[in-house]
Amino acid sequence: YELIDGVVMMSPRPAIKHQRISGNIYHELRTILKGRNCEPIQEIDLVLEQNNFVPDLMVVCDENLDEMIHYDKPPLIV
């Protein structure tokens, strides 16, 4: 689900093909970003301006995500 302008938006689970593609992109980004201050994150809540999104994948930089429940800044890539 996503919360956009106070409205709950429901989406079906992604198809297997979609998940494979997303996984491949995640793997490539992990490889490219290894040793840098950026990392790809999959399906974590992104809260911006009181809207809650759950992107398939995003890249965040210079953050310690270990203690976060959700992310509340614009990521580098979504």
N, C-alpha and C positions, 0 to 999 in steps of 0.2 A: 504494500500500500504506500501511497504518498499523500501528504496533506498539503494541498495547494489552495491558498486563499480561504482557508477554513473548510474546504470540501475534501472529504476522503476519496481518493482515487484508487480504485482497485485494479490490479493488472493480473492476468494469469501468469503462472510460473513460466519461465522461458523454455523453449523447445531444446532438445538435446543438441541440435546443430548450433543454436545460439550459444549454449554453454561451452561447446567445444571451441568456438571462435573466441569467446571471451577469455577462456582459459589460455588459449594460444597467445593472445595479446598480452595477458597478464605475465605469462612466462617470458615473453620477449622483453617486456618492460623491466622485469626483475633482473634479467641478464644485462640489459643496457645500463640500468641505474645502479648496479652493484658497486659498492664503495663510495657512492655519492650520498648527499643529504636528502635525496628524494626516494620515495617508494610508492609502488602501486598498491592500492587497497581495493578489495572487492566487497561489494554489497554492505557498506556501512552507512548508517544514517548521516545524511548531509542536511544540516538545518541552516537555512538562510532566510532572513527576514520573516521569521515565524512560519516558513514553509518547510516541510520535511520531505526530502527526496531520498531514494535509495538507488543510486546509480550502480550499474553493473561493475564499473571500474572507475577509479579516479587516481590521480597522482598528486601526492602532497609532498612538500619540501620543508626542511628545517623544523620538523615537529616531532615530539615524543608522543606517539599514539598509544603507548602501552596502558595508560590510565584513562583514556577517553572512552566515553560511552557513545558519543556522536561527534561529528566534525562540524564546526560552525564558522568556517572561513571559506572564501572561494578557493577551490583547489586549483593547481596549475593546469590540470587536464581533467575533464569528465568524459 
